[in-house]
Every structure is written in C-alpha cells, then in structure tokens.
Amino acid sequence: MIEVRDVSFSYTASPFIRDVSFSVASGEIFGFLGPSGAGKSTLQKIMTGLLPGYKGTVSVAGHDVRRRDRSFYERIGVDFEYPTLYEKLTARENLEFFASLYERRGRSADELLSMVGLSQDGYKKVGAFSKGMKSRLNFAKALAHGPDVLFLDEPTSGLDPANARDMKSLIRAERDAGRAVILTTHNMHDAAELCDRVAFIVDGTVRALDTPRNLAMSRGAARIRYSWLSPDPAGALREETAEINRDATGTDETFLSLAREGRLLSVHSLEPTLEDIFIDVTGRGLS
C-alpha cells in the first residue's frame, strides 16, 4: 500500500531526512517513534504530498506522490494532532461538509458519529465540545470518504486515559478493516500497544525497524527474575531475588531447588519497554 525508497529531504542546506526506506501493507499499523524534531511529521507530510521537494520515490495507494492528482486525496485520510474543524458548525454539519469535498463516499454522518460515541452530540456546535470530543470528531472526519490509507499524528495527545483508550480501539478497528495506518508519536506506550511494526527515527534516519516484540526479544527480553523467602540471621524470613537467562531455567541449581521445594514466590519475564529499547539503540531519550 505504501512504498518509500531512499527518501531524503532538507529544509536548509543541511539534510534533514536521509535515505529513509520502508513499506507498509494494507491492514497494518506502522509507527514512527522518536523525539520531537526527529523527522516523524516531516515524513508524514512527504507521504501526503505537502512537502514535494524530496529525493527518492514515494508511492501511496498506487500513486506516485510526486505526480499525484486530485484522485490521490480520494485514497488517503489525514488526522493531524490539532483538530481542523469549523467550530460554529455542528458535528454533523462538519462531517457532511468535509464528505462533500470528495467523490468517494464512505460511511454516513450517522455511522461516523455512532462509531466515535457522539451520536447524542451530532447537533451540537463543535465550539462547545471538549478536547476529547473534538479529537474523536476529527478522527471521524478523516474517514468520511472511505480512504484506503490513514495518516495519524499523535492521535492520543492530551487525551485523558478513557478517551485515549477509546481512540486506540478506533484505530485498531480501522486496521482490522484493511486500512494501512501510519502513526507518528513520541508516546512509546501507544506505539507498543498499537503498532504491528515500528521504526525508530532519530535525526532524520531510521535507526531500527521491526515489530515491538522482535525489538524487545533482541534487546534482553530473554531473562527471568524470581524471588523466594530466606531466613535472616535472626530467623525472620526475608524476600530475596535473582536473575537468570531464560534458557538457564532448566540448569540453574538455585532456581531448580526452589521450584522443587515449592518456595518460589514469583517468576517474571524481564521485557524492556520500547523506550528502553529506543535508548539502547539510539543513545537518546524520547523527550
């Protein structure tokens, strides 16, 4: 659905995006994870045709982005971080207006409002909406024409936990419906929960690209931490812990002895977070 090959871009004389290549399939959530200013949003703008002066090739939904025409925008939906809605119009009027700009027809305003939990608010003016409501409506607006590719920029930014959870469910549903989803974020929790694959972007380059699980397994996930109770010199019981490689659970004498005696209190797999992996790979944090 998306093919990016050897893309470079510069705002000044110095290159900002350098030799970036990746592909995204239909029914996949692909995430760009990196700190602010790393190049995530710039890559999205290149793929959506907003920044034409790049080197390399970009194909989205069968269109060469450099030679795009009006039909290109019939195939993509865009939900940037800040809502682009008419606040003096109602939620329904916003959806109907934006849908009218396209030849393709997607879901009706009623379907979209129901999908994002705003059925009871369709006739309210958007200016009276909370930030979470505006975010959900902006997401629905990106789907009004039934796009094949969805571009999302920090889709849960500023949302409370309940609204963030709802937004993630909506994004997964679009992936499950066969859409290719491009998500840019510096929120490692969102990336770990949502993305089928993630690319680490730092200083305009891709430092790593794989599934969150594969990245974790390659960076020390194969360790076990276990605990047990042991008497101290005064005879009181205290909790002790140890760590071993996962492959050593069948040979480590202490672990085997505690298991045979039924003295193990807990056994945990030590899996690093995406932020741990990002720092390990790039030497930088996500802030």
Contacts in CASP RR format, 6 or more apart in sequence:
PFRMAT RR
TARGET T0000
AUTHOR 0000-0000-0000
METHOD contacts of the structure
MODEL  1
MIEVRDVSFSYTASPFIRDVSFSVASGEIFGFLGPSGAGKSTLQKIMTGL
LPGYKGTVSVAGHDVRRRDRSFYERIGVDFEYPTLYEKLTARENLEFFAS
LYERRGRSADELLSMVGLSQDGYKKVGAFSKGMKSRLNFAKALAHGPDVL
FLDEPTSGLDPANARDMKSLIRAERDAGRAVILTTHNMHDAAELCDRVAF
IVDGTVRALDTPRNLAMSRGAARIRYSWLSPDPAGALREETAEINRDATG
TDETFLSLAREGRLLSVHSLEPTLEDIFIDVTGRGLS
1 24 0 8 1.000
1 25 0 8 1.000
1 26 0 8 1.000
1 28 0 8 1.000
1 60 0 8 1.000
1 61 0 8 1.000
1 62 0 8 1.000
1 148 0 8 1.000
1 149 0 8 1.000
1 180 0 8 1.000
2 22 0 8 1.000
2 23 0 8 1.000
2 24 0 8 1.000
2 30 0 8 1.000
2 47 0 8 1.000
2 58 0 8 1.000
2 59 0 8 1.000
2 60 0 8 1.000
2 61 0 8 1.000
2 149 0 8 1.000
2 180 0 8 1.000
2 182 0 8 1.000
3 23 0 8 1.000
3 57 0 8 1.000
3 58 0 8 1.000
3 59 0 8 1.000
4 20 0 8 1.000
4 21 0 8 1.000
4 22 0 8 1.000
4 23 0 8 1.000
4 43 0 8 1.000
4 47 0 8 1.000
4 57 0 8 1.000
4 58 0 8 1.000
4 59 0 8 1.000
5 21 0 8 1.000
5 56 0 8 1.000
5 57 0 8 1.000
5 58 0 8 1.000
6 19 0 8 1.000
6 20 0 8 1.000
6 21 0 8 1.000
6 55 0 8 1.000
6 56 0 8 1.000
6 57 0 8 1.000
7 17 0 8 1.000
7 19 0 8 1.000
7 20 0 8 1.000
7 21 0 8 1.000
7 43 0 8 1.000
7 46 0 8 1.000
7 54 0 8 1.000
7 55 0 8 1.000
7 56 0 8 1.000
7 57 0 8 1.000
7 58 0 8 1.000
8 15 0 8 1.000
8 17 0 8 1.000
8 18 0 8 1.000
8 19 0 8 1.000
8 20 0 8 1.000
8 54 0 8 1.000
8 55 0 8 1.000
8 56 0 8 1.000
9 15 0 8 1.000
9 16 0 8 1.000
9 17 0 8 1.000
9 42 0 8 1.000
9 46 0 8 1.000
9 51 0 8 1.000
9 53 0 8 1.000
9 54 0 8 1.000
9 55 0 8 1.000
10 16 0 8 1.000
10 17 0 8 1.000
16 39 0 8 1.000
16 42 0 8 1.000
16 204 0 8 1.000
17 39 0 8 1.000
17 42 0 8 1.000
17 43 0 8 1.000
17 46 0 8 1.000
17 54 0 8 1.000
17 204 0 8 1.000
17 205 0 8 1.000
18 204 0 8 1.000
18 205 0 8 1.000
19 205 0 8 1.000
20 43 0 8 1.000
20 204 0 8 1.000
20 205 0 8 1.000
20 206 0 8 1.000
21 206 0 8 1.000
22 30 0 8 1.000
22 199 0 8 1.000
22 206 0 8 1.000
22 209 0 8 1.000
24 30 0 8 1.000
24 180 0 8 1.000
24 182 0 8 1.000
25 180 0 8 1.000
26 148 0 8 1.000
26 178 0 8 1.000
26 179 0 8 1.000
26 180 0 8 1.000
27 175 0 8 1.000
27 176 0 8 1.000
27 177 0 8 1.000
27 178 0 8 1.000
27 179 0 8 1.000
27 180 0 8 1.000
27 181 0 8 1.000
28 175 0 8 1.000
28 180 0 8 1.000
28 181 0 8 1.000
28 196 0 8 1.000
28 197 0 8 1.000
29 171 0 8 1.000
29 172 0 8 1.000
29 175 0 8 1.000
29 181 0 8 1.000
29 183 0 8 1.000
29 194 0 8 1.000
29 195 0 8 1.000
29 196 0 8 1.000
30 180 0 8 1.000
30 181 0 8 1.000
30 182 0 8 1.000
30 183 0 8 1.000
30 195 0 8 1.000
30 196 0 8 1.000
30 197 0 8 1.000
30 198 0 8 1.000
30 199 0 8 1.000
31 182 0 8 1.000
31 183 0 8 1.000
31 184 0 8 1.000
31 185 0 8 1.000
31 191 0 8 1.000
31 194 0 8 1.000
31 195 0 8 1.000
31 197 0 8 1.000
31 198 0 8 1.000
31 199 0 8 1.000
32 39 0 8 1.000
32 40 0 8 1.000
32 43 0 8 1.000
32 44 0 8 1.000
32 182 0 8 1.000
32 183 0 8 1.000
32 184 0 8 1.000
32 185 0 8 1.000
32 198 0 8 1.000
32 199 0 8 1.000
32 201 0 8 1.000
33 40 0 8 1.000
33 185 0 8 1.000
33 186 0 8 1.000
33 188 0 8 1.000
33 191 0 8 1.000
33 195 0 8 1.000
33 198 0 8 1.000
33 199 0 8 1.000
33 200 0 8 1.000
33 201 0 8 1.000
33 274 0 8 1.000
33 278 0 8 1.000
33 286 0 8 1.000
34 40 0 8 1.000
34 185 0 8 1.000
34 186 0 8 1.000
34 200 0 8 1.000
34 201 0 8 1.000
34 202 0 8 1.000
34 278 0 8 1.000
34 286 0 8 1.000
35 186 0 8 1.000
35 202 0 8 1.000
35 284 0 8 1.000
35 285 0 8 1.000
35 286 0 8 1.000
35 287 0 8 1.000
36 186 0 8 1.000
36 287 0 8 1.000
38 201 0 8 1.000
38 202 0 8 1.000
38 203 0 8 1.000
38 204 0 8 1.000
39 201 0 8 1.000
39 204 0 8 1.000
40 153 0 8 1.000
40 184 0 8 1.000
40 185 0 8 1.000
40 186 0 8 1.000
40 201 0 8 1.000
41 153 0 8 1.000
41 184 0 8 1.000
42 51 0 8 1.000
42 204 0 8 1.000
43 184 0 8 1.000
43 201 0 8 1.000
44 151 0 8 1.000
44 153 0 8 1.000
44 182 0 8 1.000
44 184 0 8 1.000
45 51 0 8 1.000
46 54 0 8 1.000
46 58 0 8 1.000
46 65 0 8 1.000
47 58 0 8 1.000
47 60 0 8 1.000
47 65 0 8 1.000
47 151 0 8 1.000
47 182 0 8 1.000
48 60 0 8 1.000
48 65 0 8 1.000
48 76 0 8 1.000
48 78 0 8 1.000
48 151 0 8 1.000
49 65 0 8 1.000
49 68 0 8 1.000
49 72 0 8 1.000
52 66 0 8 1.000
54 66 0 8 1.000
57 64 0 8 1.000
57 66 0 8 1.000
58 64 0 8 1.000
58 65 0 8 1.000
58 66 0 8 1.000
59 65 0 8 1.000
60 72 0 8 1.000
60 75 0 8 1.000
60 76 0 8 1.000
60 149 0 8 1.000
61 72 0 8 1.000
61 75 0 8 1.000
61 76 0 8 1.000
61 148 0 8 1.000
61 149 0 8 1.000
61 180 0 8 1.000
62 75 0 8 1.000
63 71 0 8 1.000
63 72 0 8 1.000
63 75 0 8 1.000
65 72 0 8 1.000
73 102 0 8 1.000
74 102 0 8 1.000
74 103 0 8 1.000
74 104 0 8 1.000
74 145 0 8 1.000
74 147 0 8 1.000
75 147 0 8 1.000
75 148 0 8 1.000
75 149 0 8 1.000
76 147 0 8 1.000
76 148 0 8 1.000
76 149 0 8 1.000
76 150 0 8 1.000
76 151 0 8 1.000
77 142 0 8 1.000
77 143 0 8 1.000
77 145 0 8 1.000
77 146 0 8 1.000
77 147 0 8 1.000
77 149 0 8 1.000
77 150 0 8 1.000
77 151 0 8 1.000
78 142 0 8 1.000
78 150 0 8 1.000
78 151 0 8 1.000
79 138 0 8 1.000
79 139 0 8 1.000
79 141 0 8 1.000
79 142 0 8 1.000
79 150 0 8 1.000
79 151 0 8 1.000
79 152 0 8 1.000
79 153 0 8 1.000
79 155 0 8 1.000
80 151 0 8 1.000
80 153 0 8 1.000
81 153 0 8 1.000
81 154 0 8 1.000
81 155 0 8 1.000
81 157 0 8 1.000
83 134 0 8 1.000
83 135 0 8 1.000
83 137 0 8 1.000
83 138 0 8 1.000
84 138 0 8 1.000
84 141 0 8 1.000
85 94 0 8 1.000
85 126 0 8 1.000
85 134 0 8 1.000
85 137 0 8 1.000
85 138 0 8 1.000
85 141 0 8 1.000
86 93 0 8 1.000
86 94 0 8 1.000
86 97 0 8 1.000
86 126 0 8 1.000
87 125 0 8 1.000
87 126 0 8 1.000
87 127 0 8 1.000
88 125 0 8 1.000
88 126 0 8 1.000
88 127 0 8 1.000
89 97 0 8 1.000
89 125 0 8 1.000
89 126 0 8 1.000
90 122 0 8 1.000
90 123 0 8 1.000
90 124 0 8 1.000
90 125 0 8 1.000
90 126 0 8 1.000
91 113 0 8 1.000
91 118 0 8 1.000
91 121 0 8 1.000
91 122 0 8 1.000
91 123 0 8 1.000
91 124 0 8 1.000
91 126 0 8 1.000
91 129 0 8 1.000
91 137 0 8 1.000
92 109 0 8 1.000
92 113 0 8 1.000
92 122 0 8 1.000
92 123 0 8 1.000
94 126 0 8 1.000
94 137 0 8 1.000
94 141 0 8 1.000
95 109 0 8 1.000
95 112 0 8 1.000
95 113 0 8 1.000
95 137 0 8 1.000
95 140 0 8 1.000
95 141 0 8 1.000
95 144 0 8 1.000
96 109 0 8 1.000
98 141 0 8 1.000
98 144 0 8 1.000
98 145 0 8 1.000
99 105 0 8 1.000
99 106 0 8 1.000
99 109 0 8 1.000
99 144 0 8 1.000
99 145 0 8 1.000
101 145 0 8 1.000
102 144 0 8 1.000
102 145 0 8 1.000
104 145 0 8 1.000
104 146 0 8 1.000
104 147 0 8 1.000
105 145 0 8 1.000
105 146 0 8 1.000
106 143 0 8 1.000
106 144 0 8 1.000
106 145 0 8 1.000
106 146 0 8 1.000
107 115 0 8 1.000
107 143 0 8 1.000
107 144 0 8 1.000
107 146 0 8 1.000
109 122 0 8 1.000
109 144 0 8 1.000
110 119 0 8 1.000
112 140 0 8 1.000
112 141 0 8 1.000
112 143 0 8 1.000
112 144 0 8 1.000
113 119 0 8 1.000
113 121 0 8 1.000
113 122 0 8 1.000
113 140 0 8 1.000
115 140 0 8 1.000
115 143 0 8 1.000
115 170 0 8 1.000
116 136 0 8 1.000
116 137 0 8 1.000
116 139 0 8 1.000
116 140 0 8 1.000
116 166 0 8 1.000
116 170 0 8 1.000
117 136 0 8 1.000
117 166 0 8 1.000
118 133 0 8 1.000
118 136 0 8 1.000
118 137 0 8 1.000
118 140 0 8 1.000
121 129 0 8 1.000
121 133 0 8 1.000
126 134 0 8 1.000
126 137 0 8 1.000
129 137 0 8 1.000
131 158 0 8 1.000
131 159 0 8 1.000
132 159 0 8 1.000
132 160 0 8 1.000
132 163 0 8 1.000
135 155 0 8 1.000
135 159 0 8 1.000
135 163 0 8 1.000
135 167 0 8 1.000
136 163 0 8 1.000
136 166 0 8 1.000
136 167 0 8 1.000
136 170 0 8 1.000
139 152 0 8 1.000
139 155 0 8 1.000
139 167 0 8 1.000
139 170 0 8 1.000
142 150 0 8 1.000
142 151 0 8 1.000
143 150 0 8 1.000
143 174 0 8 1.000
147 179 0 8 1.000
148 179 0 8 1.000
148 180 0 8 1.000
149 179 0 8 1.000
149 180 0 8 1.000
149 181 0 8 1.000
149 182 0 8 1.000
150 174 0 8 1.000
150 179 0 8 1.000
150 180 0 8 1.000
150 181 0 8 1.000
150 182 0 8 1.000
151 182 0 8 1.000
152 171 0 8 1.000
152 181 0 8 1.000
152 182 0 8 1.000
152 183 0 8 1.000
152 184 0 8 1.000
153 184 0 8 1.000
154 184 0 8 1.000
154 185 0 8 1.000
154 186 0 8 1.000
154 187 0 8 1.000
155 167 0 8 1.000
155 171 0 8 1.000
155 183 0 8 1.000
155 185 0 8 1.000
155 190 0 8 1.000
156 163 0 8 1.000
156 164 0 8 1.000
156 167 0 8 1.000
156 168 0 8 1.000
156 185 0 8 1.000
156 187 0 8 1.000
156 190 0 8 1.000
157 187 0 8 1.000
159 167 0 8 1.000
164 190 0 8 1.000
168 190 0 8 1.000
168 193 0 8 1.000
168 194 0 8 1.000
171 181 0 8 1.000
171 183 0 8 1.000
171 194 0 8 1.000
172 194 0 8 1.000
174 181 0 8 1.000
175 181 0 8 1.000
175 196 0 8 1.000
183 190 0 8 1.000
183 191 0 8 1.000
183 194 0 8 1.000
183 195 0 8 1.000
185 191 0 8 1.000
186 286 0 8 1.000
186 287 0 8 1.000
188 273 0 8 1.000
188 274 0 8 1.000
188 275 0 8 1.000
188 278 0 8 1.000
188 286 0 8 1.000
189 274 0 8 1.000
191 198 0 8 1.000
191 212 0 8 1.000
191 274 0 8 1.000
192 212 0 8 1.000
192 273 0 8 1.000
192 274 0 8 1.000
195 212 0 8 1.000
196 211 0 8 1.000
197 209 0 8 1.000
197 210 0 8 1.000
197 211 0 8 1.000
198 209 0 8 1.000
198 210 0 8 1.000
198 211 0 8 1.000
198 212 0 8 1.000
198 215 0 8 1.000
198 274 0 8 1.000
199 206 0 8 1.000
199 208 0 8 1.000
199 209 0 8 1.000
200 206 0 8 1.000
200 207 0 8 1.000
200 208 0 8 1.000
200 209 0 8 1.000
200 278 0 8 1.000
200 281 0 8 1.000
200 282 0 8 1.000
201 207 0 8 1.000
202 282 0 8 1.000
202 284 0 8 1.000
207 281 0 8 1.000
207 282 0 8 1.000
208 215 0 8 1.000
208 277 0 8 1.000
208 281 0 8 1.000
208 282 0 8 1.000
210 218 0 8 1.000
212 274 0 8 1.000
215 274 0 8 1.000
215 277 0 8 1.000
216 271 0 8 1.000
216 272 0 8 1.000
216 274 0 8 1.000
216 277 0 8 1.000
219 272 0 8 1.000
219 276 0 8 1.000
219 277 0 8 1.000
219 280 0 8 1.000
219 281 0 8 1.000
220 270 0 8 1.000
220 272 0 8 1.000
221 269 0 8 1.000
221 270 0 8 1.000
221 271 0 8 1.000
221 272 0 8 1.000
222 245 0 8 1.000
222 246 0 8 1.000
222 247 0 8 1.000
223 243 0 8 1.000
223 244 0 8 1.000
223 245 0 8 1.000
223 246 0 8 1.000
223 269 0 8 1.000
223 270 0 8 1.000
224 243 0 8 1.000
224 244 0 8 1.000
224 245 0 8 1.000
224 246 0 8 1.000
224 248 0 8 1.000
224 249 0 8 1.000
224 255 0 8 1.000
224 267 0 8 1.000
224 268 0 8 1.000
224 269 0 8 1.000
224 270 0 8 1.000
225 241 0 8 1.000
225 242 0 8 1.000
225 243 0 8 1.000
225 266 0 8 1.000
225 267 0 8 1.000
225 268 0 8 1.000
225 270 0 8 1.000
226 241 0 8 1.000
226 242 0 8 1.000
226 243 0 8 1.000
226 244 0 8 1.000
226 255 0 8 1.000
226 258 0 8 1.000
226 264 0 8 1.000
226 265 0 8 1.000
226 266 0 8 1.000
226 267 0 8 1.000
226 268 0 8 1.000
227 239 0 8 1.000
227 240 0 8 1.000
227 241 0 8 1.000
227 242 0 8 1.000
227 264 0 8 1.000
227 265 0 8 1.000
227 266 0 8 1.000
228 239 0 8 1.000
228 240 0 8 1.000
228 258 0 8 1.000
228 263 0 8 1.000
228 264 0 8 1.000
228 265 0 8 1.000
229 237 0 8 1.000
229 238 0 8 1.000
229 239 0 8 1.000
229 240 0 8 1.000
229 263 0 8 1.000
229 265 0 8 1.000
230 237 0 8 1.000
230 238 0 8 1.000
230 239 0 8 1.000
230 240 0 8 1.000
231 237 0 8 1.000
231 238 0 8 1.000
232 238 0 8 1.000
239 265 0 8 1.000
242 254 0 8 1.000
242 255 0 8 1.000
243 270 0 8 1.000
244 252 0 8 1.000
244 255 0 8 1.000
246 269 0 8 1.000
248 255 0 8 1.000
249 255 0 8 1.000
250 256 0 8 1.000
255 264 0 8 1.000
258 264 0 8 1.000
272 280 0 8 1.000
275 285 0 8 1.000
275 286 0 8 1.000
278 284 0 8 1.000
278 285 0 8 1.000
278 286 0 8 1.000
279 285 0 8 1.000
END
